[in-house]
Amino acid sequence: MVTTRRGASLTVATLPVPATDAAGLADAVWQAVSPRTRIVSVSHMTFTTGTVLPVIELARRCREAGMVLCVDGAHPPGMLQLDLGALGADFYASSPHKWMLAPQGTGMLYLAEPWRRRLWPTLASGGWDDLELGAHRFNHMGTLDESRLAGLLSASEFLHALGMERVEARVRHLRGLLEAGLAGIPGVRLVTPADESLKGGIVSFSVEGVESTALQRHLSRVASVRTRVIGEYDYGWMRLSTH
């Protein structure tokens, strides 16, 4: 859309599969960057392989180069312990209906402090021009979906009551059991990284000689296991999430 409306150009980085180290991932992203680059956009965790990108390192490089870093955080919130400020990204967007267990249709956008003052709301509403309100300037008074927001708040309170350190530990434990089981099956190839620091609760794999959608139907029918076939770009991988 931006390339069409604004004349911007888009360069896509190619990541190694499976990834082996954080430095290699950061370098792979940076190979797509040029002195003309203004915005770098990455996934915190890829939906294809569950690879966790080194956001802190990429944020450092972007700051030094005067570039803006936007992070797609669809999966990590609710799965991993996070400190959005410490990550250093300028923008961090997420889908709370996934791992946060919030209502369908809820979304979240984090803005680093300087951007809370620099950006303007798309619609004028109460307090839109009061810089002291910070992110509250972007609320549209009287038109908020209060029921979904209440659900999002309840989901967040539920996770914090459990303790995100416990949630993450459980997610990683279940993922480890799944990986160990898959490793013992002939023909299975894991495309999720082996390095613990590069993954969370997503496991992606392929099975030699087995068509992914057929395996998906079989697992659903026989074991009531819900899977996701990564059909984008003809990968044909299977994805399981250990929630």
N, C-alpha and C positions, 0 to 999 in steps of 0.2 A: 504493500500500500504506500509506504513512504517513498519507495523508489519511483512509483508511478506519479504520485502527487507532488513530490518535492524534488525529484531528480537525483536523489541520493543513490549511491551504489552500495551493494551488499556483497560481502565476502564471507564465505562459509569455511570454518575450520574443520579439519578432519581429525578425529581423535583415534588413538590406538585402541584396538579391541583384541583381547582384553588389555586394559591399562595395567602397567606394572609399577609406576611410581608417580608421585605428585609432580615432580619436576618435569617429567616427560609430558604430562597433561598440560601444565602451564605453558611449556614451550610450544606444544602443538597449537594451542589457542593463539599464542603470540606470533606464530608464523603467518597468521592471516591478518595481522595488524600492520599498518603502514603509517608513515608520518601524517597522512591525510585522515586517518581514522579519528572519529569524534566520539563514537559510542561503541562499547564492547558489551555484548549481551551473551550470557552463558546460563546453562542450567546448573543449579547447585548439585542436583543429582539427576543424571540422565534417566529418562523413562524407558530407554531401550535396554540398557545393561545394568542400571542401578549404580553407575560410577559416580563417586563424589568428587567434584572438581575442587582444586585448591583455591577457593574464593579469596582467602586472606592474601595469598601471594599475588593473585590477579588484581586485587584491589590496590595493592602496593604499586604494581607496575603501572596501572592506569593513573593513579595519582601522580606519579613521577612524570608521566607522559602527557598530563593534562587532559585525560580522557574520562568519560563517564562510564561507570560500570553498572549495568542492569542485570539482576539475577532472577531467574525463574526458579522459585523455590516451591514448586508444586508439591513435592513429596516430603522433604525433611521435617517441617513443622508437624509435631505430633508423633514423629518417629525418633528423632534425635534431639539431644539437648542443644539449644541454640542461644547465642547471644548476638542478635542482629547488629548491634552497634560495633561489637568486636570484629565482625566479619569485614567491615569497612566498605561495603557496597554503597553506592549512591541510592539505588532503588532495589527493593526486594519484594517480589510479588509471590503470593501463595494461593493455594486452593484449599481452604479449611475443610471442605467436605470430604477430603481424602483422609489422611492419617490423623487429622485433628478430630474427626468424627462430628463435625459441625453440619448444619443443614445444607442440603443441595442448594446451590445458587449463591452461597456466601463466598466472598473474596477478601483478600487482605493485601494492602500495599504499604510497605514501610518506606519512608523517606528519611535519608540522613538529614541531620539538623539544618545544614545550610539550604537544602532544597525546600524545606518547609516554609522558608521565607521568600525564596526566589520564585517559586511557582505560583500561579494564580488559579483559583478554582474555575472550572468550566462554566459554572452558573453562579450568579450573584445571589447570596442568601444572607441570613443574619450573621454578622461578624466576618463576612468574607474578606474584608480589608483590614482586619485587626491582626497584625503580625504577632502580637503577644499570645494569640490563641494557638499558635503552632498548627498542628495537623487538624485541629478542630475547625479551622477555616474552611476545610473542604467538605464538611457536613452540610447537607442540604436540609435545612430545618423544615419539618412538616412533611417531607417526602421520603424519609428513611423507612426501610423495611424493618420495623421494630421487632417483629416476630423472629425473623432470621437472625437479627443481631443478638437477640436474647438467647437464641440457640447457640450462636457462636460463643457468647460469653459463658454459657453453661458448659459447653464442651471444653473450653479453656480451663475453667475452674475444676472440672472433673480430672483432666490430665495432671494439673498441678497438685490436686489432692492425692493422686496416685504417686506422683513424683516422677519427673521426666527421666531421672537417672534410672529408676526401676523400669520404666517403659522401654527405654533404649536397651537396657541390659536384657530384657525379655525378648525384644525384637532380634537382637544379635544372637541370643542363645538359640531361638527357633530357627533362625537362618543357618546357623552352624549345623544344626541337626539335619536340615534339608540338604545342605551341600554335601554332608557326609553320606547321606543316603543316595544322592544322585551320583556321587563319585564311584559308587559300587555297581552302577548299571552300565553294562557294555554299550558303547556307542554314544554315550552322553558327553557333550562338550559344553563346559561352562564358559560363558562369555562375560560373566561378572568378575571383577578383579579378585585376585587371591589375597592381596594386601588388605588387612582389616581396616586400615585408615581410609581406604578408598571405596568403602561400601557401607551399606546400612541394612535395610530389611527387604531388599529386592534381589531376587536371583533369576537370571536369564540363562537359558541353555538351549541347545538343539540336540536332537537325537538322530544319529545317522540312519538314513533309509526310512525315516518315519515322517509323514506329512504332518505339519504342526496343527492344522485345523482338525484333522482326524483325531490326533492325540488329545486335543482340547475337548472334543465331543466325548471321547472315551472317558477321560478323567471326570467330566461333569456327570456323565450317566452312571458310571460304576462307583466312583468314590465321592461324588458331590463336591469336587474340588473346582473352584472357580479360577481359571487362568486367563491370561491375556496373550494373544498371539501378536508379536511385533511384526506386522506385515508391511510396515512402512519401509520403503526402499528395498523391498523384496528380501528383507533379512530372514523372516520366517522363524524367528526365535520364540521360545515360550517364556513367559514371565510369571513368576509366583511372588507374592508378597507375604511376609511372615508377620502379620499384625498380631 
